[in-house]
Amino acid sequence: MSIRTNRIRGALAFALCTASMAACADPNDYVLDLDFSAGEQELEAKMGAASSAPAGQPAAQAIALAWGRALGNQWLTELYGQFANQVNGAGGGGLDAVSWENIVRFAEPGEYAVDAGVTLEIERSRAASEGWKVTLGPLLQKDIDELQVNANILLTRQFGAQAAPPLQVSYQFQVKYRATPLLEPGVQALGGLRLAAPGGSALPRDHRAGPAVFGRYRLGQGRAIQYNAALLFGLAHGAPDTTLRAQVDYEF
């Protein structure tokens, strides 16, 4: 068996092992990556729908509409509005939150053994009682032959909320195989841990993982449409049975 085949199998096995970790995700959550170039702009839609959880939670739908721009080769900034809705008899709908997301890449892609960066996101909910949410964490990306592997750890904390939840530690993981530019199969996993209290023990929450597809279609003159979608299965009590999510970018 070739070294290349062993690497591919090893990366896929690692993805499945990571999927067994505890997780927490909104239905339209997505995996952050370090793929952008100077001057790039994008209009983006991030969509998701989750089925009812075993614990009786209602199904959820969410969509985010965004505009982003790469300010040089190291900094991508994005503004988006989040629209969320609870179905199955629960209320909701309309603008849920606005966010400012930033990704800083520490070096040019491929300059070191692993590409590294950091993300900072500031979110303001429409409900004043929920205050501000700040997310910060490292982003890692590695190319192994035709595989691209992403692994991110994110720390989220709310400020100014009437009943602020504890610190949330989450992860994002994905592997994609560059078969053709239009269709790249892979896997995704989203999840995390929430600390019960400062200094308290970490309690597992829901986790989700499943197959994903990626692709990019060039339109010419520096324009392109890029997409990814995944069908994620709940792998713990309290997780939605299934989550269908998708992301479509128009780059120009």
SULUR-V642772 format. One record per residue. N is the residue number from 0. BURIAL is + if it has 16 or more other ideal C-beta (glycine too) atoms within 10 Angstrom, else -. Layout:
n = <N,N>
burial = <BURIAL,BURIAL>
This chain:
n = <0,1,2,3,4,5,6,7,8,9,10,11,12,13,14,15,16,17,18,19,20,21,22,23,24,25,26,27,28,29,30,31,32,33,34,35,36,37,38,39,40,41,42,43,44,45,46,47,48,49,50,51,52,53,54,55,56,57,58,59,60,61,62,63,64,65,66,67,68,69,70,71,72,73,74,75,76,77,78,79,80,81,82,83,84,85,86,87,88,89,90,91,92,93,94,95,96,97,98,99,100,101,102,103,104,105,106,107,108,109,110,111,112,113,114,115,116,117,118,119,120,121,122,123,124,125,126,127,128,129,130,131,132,133,134,135,136,137,138,139,140,141,142,143,144,145,146,147,148,149,150,151,152,153,154,155,156,157,158,159,160,161,162,163,164,165,166,167,168,169,170,171,172,173,174,175,176,177,178,179,180,181,182,183,184,185,186,187,188,189,190,191,192,193,194,195,196,197,198,199,200,201,202,203,204,205,206,207,208,209,210,211,212,213,214,215,216,217,218,219,220,221,222,223,224,225,226,227,228,229,230,231,232,233,234,235,236,237,238,239,240,241,242,243,244,245,246,247,248,249,250,251>
burial = <-,-,-,-,-,-,-,+,-,-,+,+,-,-,+,-,-,+,+,-,+,+,+,+,+,+,+,+,+,+,+,+,+,+,+,+,-,-,-,+,-,+,-,+,+,+,+,+,+,+,+,-,+,-,-,-,+,+,+,+,+,+,+,+,-,+,-,+,-,+,-,-,-,+,-,+,-,+,-,+,-,+,+,+,+,-,-,-,-,-,-,-,-,-,-,+,+,-,+,-,+,+,+,-,+,-,-,-,-,-,-,-,-,-,+,+,+,-,+,-,+,-,+,-,+,-,-,-,-,+,+,-,+,-,+,-,+,-,+,+,+,-,-,-,-,-,+,+,+,+,+,+,-,+,-,+,-,+,-,-,+,-,-,-,-,-,+,+,+,+,+,+,+,+,+,+,+,-,-,-,-,-,-,+,-,+,+,+,+,+,+,+,+,+,-,-,-,-,-,-,-,-,-,+,+,+,+,+,+,+,-,+,+,+,+,+,-,-,-,-,-,-,-,+,-,+,-,+,+,+,+,+,-,+,+,+,-,-,+,+,-,+,+,+,+,+,+,-,+,-,+,->
